[in-house]
């Protein structure tokens, strides 16, 4: 238990930055919606491929529920750490409880994912109900570290599939635009359309490249949150120490830089490319 009200500004900033990073769901949204997006790159008569994508979309529905719970739980917990570090009261995340209950009812959450989610939810509820403040912060960190590390490990494992999903979507897009380009160029039938399709393919290629770079950057934010929280756990009885604060600040800086890179706009102008 911490005595009195210490200056834990470094912990507050780490918690806030981590909460903001955990709440960033753009890549998850794109992953979940990728099968529907990929259908845009199929021809109307390609019923088999469209059926495959429909099946894939159905398979990703429970994954989406688990991933959103992970985002919500991690963001809610880190926000609570920031509250306690500032010697403020924190509130239980009732939205997280509702999301968890709905996911369990739909059989979207297995025990591997459910156990750390339940643990973190219980810790947050106890902190809110018992009026925890800064003096209980080390107690909260001690209780939460193991389930938090498990949760982030599960989230990383699921998100490792983002890159392959994006590569598959990109391959379909390239194939589709090449077909359209060939049809437009056939016997010089639609020269203007062919030019526009080629320009669009260059722009889309740039957007895919940016999205592909964003995935490992976001995974890095999660890894740094996990490492930073481990540092909090290891130093939970000495959080106001200057050396500890400096260490935590380094994690905050890394998380912020990785998230900024993950948020790089995907609509930047594409460079000119040689035509076939």
N, C-alpha and C positions, 0 to 999 in steps of 0.2 A: 504494500500500500504506500502510495506517495504521501509525504507529509506536507501540508500547507498547499499553497498555490504557486507552483514553479513556472518559470518561463519556458514553455514547450513550443515555441514558435516554429521550430524546425519540424516537429512532429505534426503540427497543424498543417503546415504547407505540404508535407508529404501526403497526409491524409486527403487533403483537398485535391491535390493533383492526381492521386490514385483514384479517388471517387470520380473525377471528371473523365479519366481514362476508361474506367470500368463502364461508365454510362454511355460511352461511344459505341453505337451499334450499327454504324453504316456498313461495315464489312459483313456483319452477320446478316443484315437485311439483304444484302446483295447475294450472299450464299444461299439463303432460304429461297429467294426469288429467282435464282439462276435457271432452274428448269423452265419456268414460264418465259423468262427472257430468251432462253435458247430456242424456244418454239418460234420466235420471230425469225430465226435463221433457218427455218425449214420451209420446203415448198408444200403447197396445199395437197399434193398427191402423195406426200411422204407420210402415210398414215402410221407405218410401223415406228418411225422415229418419234413422231408426236405421241404415240401411245407409251413409248419407253420414257419419254420426258414426263408424262402424266404420272407414271408409276414412281419415278424419282421424286417428283414433287410431293407425293403422298408419303414417301419414306422420310422426307425431310421435315415433315410437320412435327413429329415428336422431338426431333433434334432441335427444331426452332424453339419449342417450349422449354427444353432443358437449357439451351444457350441463353435465352432471355432471362430465365431464373438465375443463372450464373452471373450475368451482367448486373441484374438487380441486386442480388445478395452481396456481391463484392462492392458495388457502389454504395449500398446502404450501410454496410459495415464500416467502410473507410470514412464515410460521412460521420458516423457515430464516433469513431476514433478522433476525428477532428473536433467534434463537439466536446468530448471529454478532455482532450488536450487543452482546450480553451477554458476548462472548468465550467462548461455549460451543461445543462440537461440535454438529453437526447430523446428522440421519439421512436417508438416501435414502427416498423414499416408494415402497415396493415395491407398495403398493396402486394407486398411480397408473400404474405400469408395467403391471400386470395389466389395469387398465381400458383403457389405451391399446391394448394388444395385442388385447384382445377386440373393441374398437371397430373397429380396422383390419381384423381378420379378417372382421367382419360388414359391411365396407364402409360403416361409419357415419361415418368421418372422411375428409374430403377433404383435399387438399394445403393449401388455404388455412388450415384449422384445424389440420391435423397439423403443419405446419412450426413454428409457435411452441410448440406443446405438446412436440414433440421437443426443441427448443432448451432450454426450461425444465427438462425432465426431465434432460437432459444436464448442465446447470449444477448442478442439485441433486445428481446422482450424483457429479460431480467434487468438490463441496464436502464431501460425506460421505466419499468414498474417500480424499481427500487430507488429511483432518483440518483443514479450514479453520477459522479462528477470526476474531476481530475484524480482524486485520491484513489479511485477504483480503477484507473486506466490500466495499471500493470496487471491487475486481476483479469480484466477483459482481454488484454493481449495474450496472457498466458492461456486462457481457456480457448481462445479463437485460433491460435496459430496452427495447430494440427489440422482442424477441419478446413481452414483457409488454404493451407498448402495443398490439401487434397482437392479442394474445389478448383483451384487454379490449374493444377495438373490435369484434371478432367477437361477443363475448358481448353487448355492448350492442345490436348489430344484431339478434341473435336475440331478445333479450328485449324489443325494441320491439314485437314481436308479442303480448306478454302482454296489453296493454291492449285490443286488438281482440278477442282470444280471450275475455277477460272480458266485454266488451260483448256479444258474441254469446251467451255463456252466460246473461247477465242478461236479454237479450231473450227467449230461450227460456223462462226461468223465469217472466217476467212473463206471457207468452202462456199458458203452461200453467196458472198459478194463476188467471188470468182465466177460462179455460175451466171449471176446476173450480168457481170461485166462481159462475159463471153457471148451471152445472148444479145446484148446491146451492140456488140462489135460485129456480130455475124453479118458478113456481106455489107458492112458499113451501114447497117439498118438504122441504128440510133447513135450516131457519133457523140452528140451532146450528152445523152444519157450515160454513155460509156465513160465520158470524161468525169461527169459528176459522181458516178459510182466509184471510180478510182480515187478521186479526191476524198470521198467519204471514207473509203477503206483506209487511207493513210491516217485520217483523223481518228478513226476508231482504233487503229493499231496503237496510236499514242495513248489513248485512254486506257486500253488494256494494259499497256506497259506500266502506266502509273498505278493502276489497281494492283498489279502483280507485285510491285515494289512495296505497296502499302501493307500487304499481308504480313511479311516477316517483321516489319516495323511495329505493327500492332502486337504481334506475339511477343516482341521484345518488351513492350510496356508491361505485359502481364508477368513476364519473367522478373522484371525489375521490381514490380510490386511485391511479388513473392519474396524476393531477396531482401527488399527493404523491410518487410514485415518480420522476416526472420531476424534481422538486425534489431528491430524493436523488441522482439521476444528475448533475444540474447542479452539485451541491456535494459530490460523492463524495470529493474529496480534502480536504474541510474540514468533515466531519460533526460535529465537536465544537464548532464555532463557535457562540456564543450566539445570534446572529441567525439562523443556519440552524436551530438547535434551536427557536427561537420560531416560525419559519415552518412547520416540521414539526408542531409542536403544534397549529397552526391547522387543518391538514389533518386531524389526528386528531380534533379537536373536531367538525369538519363531518361526518366519517364516522360518528362515534358518534351524533350527533344525527339524521342521516338514517336510520341503521339502527334507532334507537329508534322513529322515526316509521313505518318500514316494518313493524315488529313490533307495531303497535297492535292489540290484540285485536279480532277481528271479531265477537264475540258480545255486544257492548254492547247495552243495552236500546234499542229503537227508540222514537222519539217518536211520539206519537199522530198519526194521519192522518185526514183527512176521508173519509167513506165515499161511494161513488158513489151 
